[in-house]
Amino acid sequence: MANLLSLATKALRIYDMGDSDYLTKKAFHAAARSELKKLAKSLNIPAKVHSNLAGDAVLGESILHSDKLYIQIMHMNGEITVLYRSCNGLKDFTGGPNQYMRLESFLDPSTAIEVFNKFR
């Protein structure tokens, strides 16, 4: 958890200044995927977890996609944000309405379980 927060802070500093750092980006995505996998295990749901590293000018996003839940950890409005929504299967990329939470809330296990348990 602390690893993802510290990497998020470092990545924000770099990308908000208009620079890029491939090693920081890769480390951030690895930590984000790890947290998403932990969440899937805690919820006991099968899910695909992957990253879109995108281009040099952006941080990209890490994604968890299950039959009923879509979560995306991304850089938006100067912070790392967690977008989530319901979905209807692994081919549904639009799903229900977008909802957002702060990364710190996502990384709090009790908060995450409470919020995402309804998508099981």
Jmol script that loads the backbone (N, CA, C; Angstrom):
load data "model"
ATOM      1  N   MET A   1       0.829  -1.190   0.000  1.00  0.00           N
ATOM      2  CA  MET A   1       0.000   0.000   0.000  1.00  0.00           C
ATOM      3  C   MET A   1       0.876   1.257   0.000  1.00  0.00           C
ATOM      4  N   ALA A   2       1.792   1.348   0.932  1.00  0.00           N
ATOM      5  CA  ALA A   2       2.654   2.530   0.984  1.00  0.00           C
ATOM      6  C   ALA A   2       3.460   2.659  -0.299  1.00  0.00           C
ATOM      7  N   ASN A   3       3.834   1.517  -0.887  1.00  0.00           N
ATOM      8  CA  ASN A   3       4.589   1.535  -2.130  1.00  0.00           C
ATOM      9  C   ASN A   3       3.793   2.220  -3.238  1.00  0.00           C
ATOM     10  N   LEU A   4       2.520   1.892  -3.374  1.00  0.00           N
ATOM     11  CA  LEU A   4       1.696   2.510  -4.421  1.00  0.00           C
ATOM     12  C   LEU A   4       1.522   3.996  -4.148  1.00  0.00           C
ATOM     13  N   LEU A   5       1.294   4.379  -2.907  1.00  0.00           N
ATOM     14  CA  LEU A   5       1.139   5.803  -2.581  1.00  0.00           C
ATOM     15  C   LEU A   5       2.418   6.583  -2.880  1.00  0.00           C
ATOM     16  N   SER A   6       3.560   6.041  -2.501  1.00  0.00           N
ATOM     17  CA  SER A   6       4.810   6.771  -2.758  1.00  0.00           C
ATOM     18  C   SER A   6       5.105   6.840  -4.253  1.00  0.00           C
ATOM     19  N   LEU A   7       4.831   5.759  -4.981  1.00  0.00           N
ATOM     20  CA  LEU A   7       5.027   5.787  -6.431  1.00  0.00           C
ATOM     21  C   LEU A   7       4.048   6.751  -7.101  1.00  0.00           C
ATOM     22  N   ALA A   8       2.824   6.813  -6.594  1.00  0.00           N
ATOM     23  CA  ALA A   8       1.837   7.748  -7.147  1.00  0.00           C
ATOM     24  C   ALA A   8       2.308   9.182  -6.958  1.00  0.00           C
ATOM     25  N   THR A   9       2.822   9.486  -5.781  1.00  0.00           N
ATOM     26  CA  THR A   9       3.321  10.836  -5.505  1.00  0.00           C
ATOM     27  C   THR A   9       4.482  11.179  -6.437  1.00  0.00           C
ATOM     28  N   LYS A  10       5.413  10.252  -6.591  1.00  0.00           N
ATOM     29  CA  LYS A  10       6.564  10.480  -7.472  1.00  0.00           C
ATOM     30  C   LYS A  10       6.106  10.644  -8.922  1.00  0.00           C
ATOM     31  N   ALA A  11       5.205   9.777  -9.373  1.00  0.00           N
ATOM     32  CA  ALA A  11       4.712   9.847 -10.755  1.00  0.00           C
ATOM     33  C   ALA A  11       3.978  11.161 -11.006  1.00  0.00           C
ATOM     34  N   LEU A  12       3.183  11.613 -10.056  1.00  0.00           N
ATOM     35  CA  LEU A  12       2.464  12.882 -10.218  1.00  0.00           C
ATOM     36  C   LEU A  12       3.430  14.046 -10.386  1.00  0.00           C
ATOM     37  N   ARG A  13       4.464  14.072  -9.574  1.00  0.00           N
ATOM     38  CA  ARG A  13       5.459  15.155  -9.686  1.00  0.00           C
ATOM     39  C   ARG A  13       6.079  15.164 -11.076  1.00  0.00           C
ATOM     40  N   ILE A  14       6.428  13.992 -11.571  1.00  0.00           N
ATOM     41  CA  ILE A  14       7.083  13.895 -12.873  1.00  0.00           C
ATOM     42  C   ILE A  14       6.129  14.298 -13.998  1.00  0.00           C
ATOM     43  N   TYR A  15       4.934  13.707 -14.027  1.00  0.00           N
ATOM     44  CA  TYR A  15       4.024  13.937 -15.142  1.00  0.00           C
ATOM     45  C   TYR A  15       3.368  15.314 -15.091  1.00  0.00           C
ATOM     46  N   ASP A  16       3.164  15.862 -13.906  1.00  0.00           N
ATOM     47  CA  ASP A  16       2.607  17.209 -13.818  1.00  0.00           C
ATOM     48  C   ASP A  16       3.589  18.263 -14.298  1.00  0.00           C
ATOM     49  N   MET A  17       4.882  17.928 -14.295  1.00  0.00           N
ATOM     50  CA  MET A  17       5.881  18.856 -14.817  1.00  0.00           C
ATOM     51  C   MET A  17       6.080  18.669 -16.318  1.00  0.00           C
ATOM     52  N   GLY A  18       5.331  17.755 -16.926  1.00  0.00           N
ATOM     53  CA  GLY A  18       5.429  17.538 -18.363  1.00  0.00           C
ATOM     54  C   GLY A  18       6.555  16.609 -18.766  1.00  0.00           C
ATOM     55  N   ASP A  19       7.173  15.953 -17.803  1.00  0.00           N
ATOM     56  CA  ASP A  19       8.245  15.005 -18.088  1.00  0.00           C
ATOM     57  C   ASP A  19       7.690  13.588 -18.064  1.00  0.00           C
ATOM     58  N   SER A  20       8.525  12.622 -18.389  1.00  0.00           N
ATOM     59  CA  SER A  20       8.137  11.229 -18.263  1.00  0.00           C
ATOM     60  C   SER A  20       9.315  10.448 -17.699  1.00  0.00           C
ATOM     61  N   ASP A  21       9.015   9.358 -17.065  1.00  0.00           N
ATOM     62  CA  ASP A  21      10.032   8.485 -16.476  1.00  0.00           C
ATOM     63  C   ASP A  21       9.500   7.068 -16.602  1.00  0.00           C
ATOM     64  N   TYR A  22      10.005   6.338 -17.594  1.00  0.00           N
ATOM     65  CA  TYR A  22       9.479   5.013 -17.897  1.00  0.00           C
ATOM     66  C   TYR A  22       9.612   4.053 -16.717  1.00  0.00           C
ATOM     67  N   LEU A  23      10.722   4.107 -15.987  1.00  0.00           N
ATOM     68  CA  LEU A  23      10.911   3.195 -14.853  1.00  0.00           C
ATOM     69  C   LEU A  23       9.914   3.486 -13.737  1.00  0.00           C
ATOM     70  N   THR A  24       9.663   4.755 -13.456  1.00  0.00           N
ATOM     71  CA  THR A  24       8.662   5.109 -12.448  1.00  0.00           C
ATOM     72  C   THR A  24       7.282   4.666 -12.910  1.00  0.00           C
ATOM     73  N   LYS A  25       6.982   4.871 -14.180  1.00  0.00           N
ATOM     74  CA  LYS A  25       5.686   4.462 -14.732  1.00  0.00           C
ATOM     75  C   LYS A  25       5.498   2.950 -14.589  1.00  0.00           C
ATOM     76  N   LYS A  26       6.517   2.183 -14.970  1.00  0.00           N
ATOM     77  CA  LYS A  26       6.428   0.722 -14.859  1.00  0.00           C
ATOM     78  C   LYS A  26       6.243   0.283 -13.410  1.00  0.00           C
ATOM     79  N   ALA A  27       6.980   0.889 -12.493  1.00  0.00           N
ATOM     80  CA  ALA A  27       6.874   0.537 -11.071  1.00  0.00           C
ATOM     81  C   ALA A  27       5.496   0.909 -10.528  1.00  0.00           C
ATOM     82  N   PHE A  28       4.984   2.069 -10.924  1.00  0.00           N
ATOM     83  CA  PHE A  28       3.647   2.478 -10.495  1.00  0.00           C
ATOM     84  C   PHE A  28       2.598   1.471 -10.977  1.00  0.00           C
ATOM     85  N   HIS A  29       2.671   1.092 -12.236  1.00  0.00           N
ATOM     86  CA  HIS A  29       1.696   0.142 -12.777  1.00  0.00           C
ATOM     87  C   HIS A  29       1.806  -1.231 -12.116  1.00  0.00           C
ATOM     88  N   ALA A  30       3.014  -1.676 -11.838  1.00  0.00           N
ATOM     89  CA  ALA A  30       3.187  -2.969 -11.158  1.00  0.00           C
ATOM     90  C   ALA A  30       2.547  -2.927  -9.769  1.00  0.00           C
ATOM     91  N   ALA A  31       2.753  -1.822  -9.040  1.00  0.00           N
ATOM     92  CA  ALA A  31       2.153  -1.692  -7.704  1.00  0.00           C
ATOM     93  C   ALA A  31       0.631  -1.586  -7.798  1.00  0.00           C
ATOM     94  N   ALA A  32       0.126  -0.858  -8.787  1.00  0.00           N
ATOM     95  CA  ALA A  32      -1.328  -0.725  -8.960  1.00  0.00           C
ATOM     96  C   ALA A  32      -1.955  -2.079  -9.300  1.00  0.00           C
ATOM     97  N   ARG A  33      -1.340  -2.828 -10.199  1.00  0.00           N
ATOM     98  CA  ARG A  33      -1.855  -4.167 -10.546  1.00  0.00           C
ATOM     99  C   ARG A  33      -1.852  -5.082  -9.326  1.00  0.00           C
ATOM    100  N   SER A  34      -0.822  -4.994  -8.519  1.00  0.00           N
ATOM    101  CA  SER A  34      -0.739  -5.796  -7.303  1.00  0.00           C
ATOM    102  C   SER A  34      -1.906  -5.491  -6.366  1.00  0.00           C
ATOM    103  N   GLU A  35      -2.204  -4.208  -6.183  1.00  0.00           N
ATOM    104  CA  GLU A  35      -3.326  -3.820  -5.318  1.00  0.00           C
ATOM    105  C   GLU A  35      -4.664  -4.275  -5.901  1.00  0.00           C
ATOM    106  N   LEU A  36      -4.812  -4.186  -7.205  1.00  0.00           N
ATOM    107  CA  LEU A  36      -6.052  -4.639  -7.843  1.00  0.00           C
ATOM    108  C   LEU A  36      -6.224  -6.151  -7.690  1.00  0.00           C
ATOM    109  N   LYS A  37      -5.142  -6.894  -7.813  1.00  0.00           N
ATOM    110  CA  LYS A  37      -5.207  -8.352  -7.632  1.00  0.00           C
ATOM    111  C   LYS A  37      -5.562  -8.706  -6.192  1.00  0.00           C
ATOM    112  N   LYS A  38      -4.997  -7.965  -5.236  1.00  0.00           N
ATOM    113  CA  LYS A  38      -5.335  -8.188  -3.821  1.00  0.00           C
ATOM    114  C   LYS A  38      -6.818  -7.952  -3.589  1.00  0.00           C
ATOM    115  N   LEU A  39      -7.355  -6.904  -4.201  1.00  0.00           N
ATOM    116  CA  LEU A  39      -8.776  -6.609  -4.050  1.00  0.00           C
ATOM    117  C   LEU A  39      -9.625  -7.740  -4.617  1.00  0.00           C
ATOM    118  N   ALA A  40      -9.301  -8.216  -5.812  1.00  0.00           N
ATOM    119  CA  ALA A  40     -10.054  -9.317  -6.424  1.00  0.00           C
ATOM    120  C   ALA A  40     -10.024 -10.547  -5.525  1.00  0.00           C
ATOM    121  N   LYS A  41      -8.875 -10.818  -4.938  1.00  0.00           N
ATOM    122  CA  LYS A  41      -8.750 -11.966  -4.034  1.00  0.00           C
ATOM    123  C   LYS A  41      -9.603 -11.749  -2.788  1.00  0.00           C
ATOM    124  N   SER A  42      -9.583 -10.550  -2.225  1.00  0.00           N
ATOM    125  CA  SER A  42     -10.388 -10.244  -1.040  1.00  0.00           C
ATOM    126  C   SER A  42     -11.881 -10.375  -1.319  1.00  0.00           C
ATOM    127  N   LEU A  43     -12.289  -9.978  -2.522  1.00  0.00           N
ATOM    128  CA  LEU A  43     -13.699 -10.072  -2.912  1.00  0.00           C
ATOM    129  C   LEU A  43     -14.066 -11.466  -3.414  1.00  0.00           C
ATOM    130  N   ASN A  44     -13.041 -12.298  -3.616  1.00  0.00           N
ATOM    131  CA  ASN A  44     -13.230 -13.645  -4.138  1.00  0.00           C
ATOM    132  C   ASN A  44     -13.948 -13.628  -5.494  1.00  0.00           C
ATOM    133  N   ILE A  45     -13.426 -12.770  -6.389  1.00  0.00           N
ATOM    134  CA  ILE A  45     -13.995 -12.690  -7.742  1.00  0.00           C
ATOM    135  C   ILE A  45     -12.906 -12.947  -8.769  1.00  0.00           C
ATOM    136  N   PRO A  46     -13.219 -13.691  -9.824  1.00  0.00           N
ATOM    137  CA  PRO A  46     -12.250 -13.817 -10.917  1.00  0.00           C
ATOM    138  C   PRO A  46     -12.231 -12.503 -11.694  1.00  0.00           C
ATOM    139  N   ALA A  47     -11.040 -12.038 -12.013  1.00  0.00           N
ATOM    140  CA  ALA A  47     -10.932 -10.754 -12.715  1.00  0.00           C
ATOM    141  C   ALA A  47      -9.678 -10.734 -13.567  1.00  0.00           C
ATOM    142  N   LYS A  48      -9.750  -9.975 -14.652  1.00  0.00           N
ATOM    143  CA  LYS A  48      -8.573  -9.700 -15.463  1.00  0.00           C
ATOM    144  C   LYS A  48      -7.978  -8.381 -14.960  1.00  0.00           C
ATOM    145  N   VAL A  49      -6.673  -8.383 -14.767  1.00  0.00           N
ATOM    146  CA  VAL A  49      -5.983  -7.178 -14.317  1.00  0.00           C
ATOM    147  C   VAL A  49      -4.867  -6.897 -15.320  1.00  0.00           C
ATOM    148  N   HIS A  50      -4.843  -5.672 -15.826  1.00  0.00           N
ATOM    149  CA  HIS A  50      -3.819  -5.303 -16.798  1.00  0.00           C
ATOM    150  C   HIS A  50      -3.561  -3.802 -16.743  1.00  0.00           C
ATOM    151  N   SER A  51      -2.555  -3.378 -17.486  1.00  0.00           N
ATOM    152  CA  SER A  51      -2.208  -1.955 -17.557  1.00  0.00           C
ATOM    153  C   SER A  51      -2.156  -1.500 -19.001  1.00  0.00           C
ATOM    154  N   ASN A  52      -2.478  -0.241 -19.185  1.00  0.00           N
ATOM    155  CA  ASN A  52      -2.253   0.455 -20.445  1.00  0.00           C
ATOM    156  C   ASN A  52      -1.221   1.527 -20.120  1.00  0.00           C
ATOM    157  N   LEU A  53       0.030   1.296 -20.509  1.00  0.00           N
ATOM    158  CA  LEU A  53       1.087   2.254 -20.187  1.00  0.00           C
ATOM    159  C   LEU A  53       0.954   3.550 -20.970  1.00  0.00           C
ATOM    160  N   ALA A  54       0.264   3.536 -22.091  1.00  0.00           N
ATOM    161  CA  ALA A  54       0.038   4.715 -22.923  1.00  0.00           C
ATOM    162  C   ALA A  54       1.364   5.322 -23.389  1.00  0.00           C
ATOM    163  N   GLY A  55       1.333   6.561 -23.829  1.00  0.00           N
ATOM    164  CA  GLY A  55       2.520   7.204 -24.382  1.00  0.00           C
ATOM    165  C   GLY A  55       3.364   7.902 -23.333  1.00  0.00           C
ATOM    166  N   ASP A  56       4.417   8.566 -23.805  1.00  0.00           N
ATOM    167  CA  ASP A  56       5.353   9.229 -22.898  1.00  0.00           C
ATOM    168  C   ASP A  56       4.725  10.363 -22.090  1.00  0.00           C
ATOM    169  N   ALA A  57       3.776  11.062 -22.664  1.00  0.00           N
ATOM    170  CA  ALA A  57       3.249  12.276 -22.030  1.00  0.00           C
ATOM    171  C   ALA A  57       2.194  12.003 -20.964  1.00  0.00           C
ATOM    172  N   VAL A  58       1.762  10.756 -20.818  1.00  0.00           N
ATOM    173  CA  VAL A  58       0.705  10.441 -19.854  1.00  0.00           C
ATOM    174  C   VAL A  58       1.112   9.237 -19.011  1.00  0.00           C
ATOM    175  N   LEU A  59       0.457   9.085 -17.864  1.00  0.00           N
ATOM    176  CA  LEU A  59       0.784   7.998 -16.953  1.00  0.00           C
ATOM    177  C   LEU A  59       0.110   6.690 -17.341  1.00  0.00           C
ATOM    178  N   GLY A  60      -1.010   6.752 -18.066  1.00  0.00           N
ATOM    179  CA  GLY A  60      -1.727   5.529 -18.417  1.00  0.00           C
ATOM    180  C   GLY A  60      -2.634   5.089 -17.284  1.00  0.00           C
ATOM    181  N   GLU A  61      -3.120   3.832 -17.356  1.00  0.00           N
ATOM    182  CA  GLU A  61      -4.030   3.352 -16.320  1.00  0.00           C
ATOM    183  C   GLU A  61      -3.845   1.860 -16.100  1.00  0.00           C
ATOM    184  N   SER A  62      -4.174   1.440 -14.882  1.00  0.00           N
ATOM    185  CA  SER A  62      -4.210   0.022 -14.529  1.00  0.00           C
ATOM    186  C   SER A  62      -5.664  -0.335 -14.279  1.00  0.00           C
ATOM    187  N   ILE A  63      -6.067  -1.525 -14.728  1.00  0.00           N
ATOM    188  CA  ILE A  63      -7.485  -1.867 -14.790  1.00  0.00           C
ATOM    189  C   ILE A  63      -7.753  -3.247 -14.216  1.00  0.00           C
ATOM    190  N   LEU A  64      -8.833  -3.354 -13.450  1.00  0.00           N
ATOM    191  CA  LEU A  64      -9.418  -4.623 -13.034  1.00  0.00           C
ATOM    192  C   LEU A  64     -10.757  -4.726 -13.734  1.00  0.00           C
ATOM    193  N   HIS A  65     -11.003  -5.858 -14.389  1.00  0.00           N
ATOM    194  CA  HIS A  65     -12.264  -6.050 -15.094  1.00  0.00           C
ATOM    195  C   HIS A  65     -12.789  -7.441 -14.752  1.00  0.00           C
ATOM    196  N   SER A  66     -13.962  -7.486 -14.124  1.00  0.00           N
ATOM    197  CA  SER A  66     -14.600  -8.762 -13.806  1.00  0.00           C
ATOM    198  C   SER A  66     -15.970  -8.787 -14.492  1.00  0.00           C
ATOM    199  N   ASP A  67     -16.748  -9.793 -14.204  1.00  0.00           N
ATOM    200  CA  ASP A  67     -18.080  -9.889 -14.817  1.00  0.00           C
ATOM    201  C   ASP A  67     -18.998  -8.744 -14.411  1.00  0.00           C
ATOM    202  N   LYS A  68     -18.812  -8.208 -13.193  1.00  0.00           N
ATOM    203  CA  LYS A  68     -19.725  -7.179 -12.694  1.00  0.00           C
ATOM    204  C   LYS A  68     -19.058  -5.880 -12.267  1.00  0.00           C
ATOM    205  N   LEU A  69     -17.730  -5.828 -12.323  1.00  0.00           N
ATOM    206  CA  LEU A  69     -17.011  -4.669 -11.793  1.00  0.00           C
ATOM    207  C   LEU A  69     -15.870  -4.262 -12.713  1.00  0.00           C
ATOM    208  N   TYR A  70     -15.752  -2.953 -12.938  1.00  0.00           N
ATOM    209  CA  TYR A  70     -14.660  -2.374 -13.724  1.00  0.00           C
ATOM    210  C   TYR A  70     -14.018  -1.295 -12.857  1.00  0.00           C
ATOM    211  N   ILE A  71     -12.707  -1.399 -12.614  1.00  0.00           N
ATOM    212  CA  ILE A  71     -11.970  -0.408 -11.821  1.00  0.00           C
ATOM    213  C   ILE A  71     -10.766   0.049 -12.625  1.00  0.00           C
ATOM    214  N   GLN A  72     -10.536   1.344 -12.626  1.00  0.00           N
ATOM    215  CA  GLN A  72      -9.405   1.920 -13.361  1.00  0.00           C
ATOM    216  C   GLN A  72      -8.666   2.888 -12.446  1.00  0.00           C
ATOM    217  N   ILE A  73      -7.384   2.656 -12.234  1.00  0.00           N
ATOM    218  CA  ILE A  73      -6.540   3.571 -11.466  1.00  0.00           C
ATOM    219  C   ILE A  73      -5.813   4.436 -12.483  1.00  0.00           C
ATOM    220  N   MET A  74      -6.003   5.767 -12.383  1.00  0.00           N
ATOM    221  CA  MET A  74      -5.494   6.642 -13.434  1.00  0.00           C
ATOM    222  C   MET A  74      -5.121   8.017 -12.889  1.00  0.00           C
ATOM    223  N   HIS A  75      -4.442   8.783 -13.710  1.00  0.00           N
ATOM    224  CA  HIS A  75      -4.054  10.158 -13.413  1.00  0.00           C
ATOM    225  C   HIS A  75      -5.139  11.068 -13.993  1.00  0.00           C
ATOM    226  N   MET A  76      -5.797  11.837 -13.121  1.00  0.00           N
ATOM    227  CA  MET A  76      -6.860  12.724 -13.594  1.00  0.00           C
ATOM    228  C   MET A  76      -6.899  13.972 -12.712  1.00  0.00           C
ATOM    229  N   ASN A  77      -6.945  15.127 -13.337  1.00  0.00           N
ATOM    230  CA  ASN A  77      -7.035  16.394 -12.612  1.00  0.00           C
ATOM    231  C   ASN A  77      -5.933  16.554 -11.566  1.00  0.00           C
ATOM    232  N   GLY A  78      -4.727  16.148 -11.908  1.00  0.00           N
ATOM    233  CA  GLY A  78      -3.595  16.366 -11.023  1.00  0.00           C
ATOM    234  C   GLY A  78      -3.465  15.394  -9.864  1.00  0.00           C
ATOM    235  N   GLU A  79      -4.240  14.318  -9.862  1.00  0.00           N
ATOM    236  CA  GLU A  79      -4.088  13.317  -8.810  1.00  0.00           C
ATOM    237  C   GLU A  79      -4.348  11.925  -9.364  1.00  0.00           C
ATOM    238  N   ILE A  80      -3.952  10.928  -8.606  1.00  0.00           N
ATOM    239  CA  ILE A  80      -4.260   9.549  -8.969  1.00  0.00           C
ATOM    240  C   ILE A  80      -5.655   9.265  -8.444  1.00  0.00           C
ATOM    241  N   THR A  81      -6.542   8.892  -9.332  1.00  0.00           N
ATOM    242  CA  THR A  81      -7.952   8.685  -9.028  1.00  0.00           C
ATOM    243  C   THR A  81      -8.337   7.251  -9.360  1.00  0.00           C
ATOM    244  N   VAL A  82      -9.313   6.736  -8.646  1.00  0.00           N
ATOM    245  CA  VAL A  82      -9.844   5.411  -8.917  1.00  0.00           C
ATOM    246  C   VAL A  82     -11.259   5.576  -9.463  1.00  0.00           C
ATOM    247  N   LEU A  83     -11.434   5.210 -10.727  1.00  0.00           N
ATOM    248  CA  LEU A  83     -12.747   5.203 -11.372  1.00  0.00           C
ATOM    249  C   LEU A  83     -13.293   3.786 -11.234  1.00  0.00           C
ATOM    250  N   TYR A  84     -14.570   3.660 -10.913  1.00  0.00           N
ATOM    251  CA  TYR A  84     -15.174   2.333 -10.867  1.00  0.00           C
ATOM    252  C   TYR A  84     -16.620   2.417 -11.333  1.00  0.00           C
ATOM    253  N   ARG A  85     -17.113   1.282 -11.812  1.00  0.00           N
ATOM    254  CA  ARG A  85     -18.493   1.208 -12.272  1.00  0.00           C
ATOM    255  C   ARG A  85     -18.901  -0.253 -12.398  1.00  0.00           C
ATOM    256  N   SER A  86     -20.182  -0.463 -12.482  1.00  0.00           N
ATOM    257  CA  SER A  86     -20.677  -1.810 -12.736  1.00  0.00           C
ATOM    258  C   SER A  86     -20.476  -2.121 -14.214  1.00  0.00           C
ATOM    259  N   CYS A  87     -20.475  -3.396 -14.531  1.00  0.00           N
ATOM    260  CA  CYS A  87     -20.417  -3.798 -15.927  1.00  0.00           C
ATOM    261  C   CYS A  87     -21.154  -5.120 -16.077  1.00  0.00           C
ATOM    262  N   ASN A  88     -21.423  -5.478 -17.308  1.00  0.00           N
ATOM    263  CA  ASN A  88     -22.152  -6.704 -17.604  1.00  0.00           C
ATOM    264  C   ASN A  88     -21.249  -7.610 -18.445  1.00  0.00           C
ATOM    265  N   GLY A  89     -20.255  -8.211 -17.785  1.00  0.00           N
ATOM    266  CA  GLY A  89     -19.353  -9.114 -18.475  1.00  0.00           C
ATOM    267  C   GLY A  89     -18.062  -8.447 -18.906  1.00  0.00           C
ATOM    268  N   LEU A  90     -17.142  -9.278 -19.368  1.00  0.00           N
ATOM    269  CA  LEU A  90     -15.804  -8.793 -19.736  1.00  0.00           C
ATOM    270  C   LEU A  90     -15.766  -8.042 -21.061  1.00  0.00           C
ATOM    271  N   LYS A  91     -16.849  -8.089 -21.823  1.00  0.00           N
ATOM    272  CA  LYS A  91     -16.886  -7.344 -23.090  1.00  0.00           C
ATOM    273  C   LYS A  91     -17.578  -5.992 -22.926  1.00  0.00           C
ATOM    274  N   ASP A  92     -18.052  -5.705 -21.714  1.00  0.00           N
ATOM    275  CA  ASP A  92     -18.732  -4.440 -21.440  1.00  0.00           C
ATOM    276  C   ASP A  92     -17.710  -3.429 -20.921  1.00  0.00           C
ATOM    277  N   PHE A  93     -17.402  -2.423 -21.736  1.00  0.00           N
ATOM    278  CA  PHE A  93     -16.434  -1.400 -21.348  1.00  0.00           C
ATOM    279  C   PHE A  93     -17.103  -0.064 -21.029  1.00  0.00           C
ATOM    280  N   THR A  94     -18.423   0.005 -21.112  1.00  0.00           N
ATOM    281  CA  THR A  94     -19.122   1.249 -20.793  1.00  0.00           C
ATOM    282  C   THR A  94     -19.888   1.130 -19.484  1.00  0.00           C
ATOM    283  N   GLY A  95     -20.586   0.045 -19.258  1.00  0.00           N
ATOM    284  CA  GLY A  95     -21.221  -0.268 -17.979  1.00  0.00           C
ATOM    285  C   GLY A  95     -22.082   0.814 -17.393  1.00  0.00           C
ATOM    286  N   GLY A  96     -22.183   0.768 -16.059  1.00  0.00           N
ATOM    287  CA  GLY A  96     -22.993   1.735 -15.326  1.00  0.00           C
ATOM    288  C   GLY A  96     -22.292   3.078 -15.234  1.00  0.00           C
ATOM    289  N   PRO A  97     -22.889   3.999 -14.473  1.00  0.00           N
ATOM    290  CA  PRO A  97     -22.301   5.341 -14.355  1.00  0.00           C
ATOM    291  C   PRO A  97     -20.933   5.305 -13.664  1.00  0.00           C
ATOM    292  N   ASN A  98     -20.037   6.153 -14.135  1.00  0.00           N
ATOM    293  CA  ASN A  98     -18.721   6.258 -13.509  1.00  0.00           C
ATOM    294  C   ASN A  98     -18.855   6.810 -12.102  1.00  0.00           C
ATOM    295  N   GLN A  99     -18.101   6.219 -11.191  1.00  0.00           N
ATOM    296  CA  GLN A  99     -18.000   6.699  -9.827  1.00  0.00           C
ATOM    297  C   GLN A  99     -16.509   6.819  -9.524  1.00  0.00           C
ATOM    298  N   TYR A 100     -16.165   7.662  -8.557  1.00  0.00           N
ATOM    299  CA  TYR A 100     -14.751   7.923  -8.286  1.00  0.00           C
ATOM    300  C   TYR A 100     -14.472   7.852  -6.793  1.00  0.00           C
ATOM    301  N   MET A 101     -13.231   7.494  -6.482  1.00  0.00           N
ATOM    302  CA  MET A 101     -12.762   7.559  -5.100  1.00  0.00           C
ATOM    303  C   MET A 101     -11.288   7.932  -5.109  1.00  0.00           C
ATOM    304  N   ARG A 102     -10.845   8.464  -4.006  1.00  0.00           N
ATOM    305  CA  ARG A 102      -9.436   8.811  -3.864  1.00  0.00           C
ATOM    306  C   ARG A 102      -8.626   7.540  -3.702  1.00  0.00           C
ATOM    307  N   LEU A 103      -7.381   7.577  -4.119  1.00  0.00           N
ATOM    308  CA  LEU A 103      -6.506   6.414  -4.021  1.00  0.00           C
ATOM    309  C   LEU A 103      -6.371   5.954  -2.570  1.00  0.00           C
ATOM    310  N   GLU A 104      -6.273   6.896  -1.643  1.00  0.00           N
ATOM    311  CA  GLU A 104      -6.136   6.538  -0.225  1.00  0.00           C
ATOM    312  C   GLU A 104      -7.331   5.725   0.260  1.00  0.00           C
ATOM    313  N   SER A 105      -8.528   6.067  -0.194  1.00  0.00           N
ATOM    314  CA  SER A 105      -9.729   5.303   0.182  1.00  0.00           C
ATOM    315  C   SER A 105      -9.692   3.909  -0.419  1.00  0.00           C
ATOM    316  N   PHE A 106      -9.266   3.817  -1.674  1.00  0.00           N
ATOM    317  CA  PHE A 106      -9.156   2.522  -2.337  1.00  0.00           C
ATOM    318  C   PHE A 106      -8.178   1.611  -1.600  1.00  0.00           C
ATOM    319  N   LEU A 107      -7.097   2.183  -1.086  1.00  0.00           N
ATOM    320  CA  LEU A 107      -6.069   1.398  -0.419  1.00  0.00           C
ATOM    321  C   LEU A 107      -6.426   1.020   1.015  1.00  0.00           C
ATOM    322  N   ASP A 108      -7.508   1.568   1.553  1.00  0.00           N
ATOM    323  CA  ASP A 108      -7.989   1.177   2.874  1.00  0.00           C
ATOM    324  C   ASP A 108      -8.848  -0.080   2.697  1.00  0.00           C
ATOM    325  N   PRO A 109      -8.377  -1.247   3.171  1.00  0.00           N
ATOM    326  CA  PRO A 109      -9.094  -2.499   2.898  1.00  0.00           C
ATOM    327  C   PRO A 109     -10.565  -2.493   3.318  1.00  0.00           C
ATOM    328  N   SER A 110     -10.875  -1.935   4.471  1.00  0.00           N
ATOM    329  CA  SER A 110     -12.276  -1.958   4.919  1.00  0.00           C
ATOM    330  C   SER A 110     -13.157  -1.082   4.026  1.00  0.00           C
ATOM    331  N   THR A 111     -12.648   0.061   3.602  1.00  0.00           N
ATOM    332  CA  THR A 111     -13.407   0.927   2.696  1.00  0.00           C
ATOM    333  C   THR A 111     -13.605   0.257   1.350  1.00  0.00           C
ATOM    334  N   ALA A 112     -12.537  -0.299   0.800  1.00  0.00           N
ATOM    335  CA  ALA A 112     -12.619  -0.945  -0.513  1.00  0.00           C
ATOM    336  C   ALA A 112     -13.603  -2.108  -0.491  1.00  0.00           C
ATOM    337  N   ILE A 113     -13.524  -2.946   0.521  1.00  0.00           N
ATOM    338  CA  ILE A 113     -14.440  -4.098   0.604  1.00  0.00           C
ATOM    339  C   ILE A 113     -15.878  -3.612   0.713  1.00  0.00           C
ATOM    340  N   GLU A 114     -16.104  -2.602   1.526  1.00  0.00           N
ATOM    341  CA  GLU A 114     -17.469  -2.069   1.702  1.00  0.00           C
ATOM    342  C   GLU A 114     -18.026  -1.520   0.384  1.00  0.00           C
ATOM    343  N   VAL A 115     -17.229  -0.767  -0.341  1.00  0.00           N
ATOM    344  CA  VAL A 115     -17.678  -0.154  -1.595  1.00  0.00           C
ATOM    345  C   VAL A 115     -17.856  -1.199  -2.703  1.00  0.00           C
ATOM    346  N   PHE A 116     -16.886  -2.076  -2.867  1.00  0.00           N
ATOM    347  CA  PHE A 116     -16.891  -2.975  -4.016  1.00  0.00           C
ATOM    348  C   PHE A 116     -17.627  -4.295  -3.778  1.00  0.00           C
ATOM    349  N   ASN A 117     -17.962  -4.600  -2.549  1.00  0.00           N
ATOM    350  CA  ASN A 117     -18.662  -5.846  -2.252  1.00  0.00           C
ATOM    351  C   ASN A 117     -20.014  -5.927  -2.953  1.00  0.00           C
ATOM    352  N   LYS A 118     -20.635  -4.789  -3.192  1.00  0.00           N
ATOM    353  CA  LYS A 118     -21.949  -4.783  -3.867  1.00  0.00           C
ATOM    354  C   LYS A 118     -21.849  -5.168  -5.336  1.00  0.00           C
ATOM    355  N   PHE A 119     -20.646  -5.244  -5.879  1.00  0.00           N
ATOM    356  CA  PHE A 119     -20.453  -5.604  -7.289  1.00  0.00           C
ATOM    357  C   PHE A 119     -20.138  -7.090  -7.488  1.00  0.00           C
ATOM    358  N   ARG A 120     -20.217  -7.866  -6.430  1.00  0.00           N
ATOM    359  CA  ARG A 120     -19.883  -9.298  -6.520  1.00  0.00           C
ATOM    360  C   ARG A 120     -20.987 -10.073  -7.168  1.00  0.00           C
TER     361      ARG A 120
END
end "model"
wireframe off; spacefill off
backbone 0.3
color backbone group
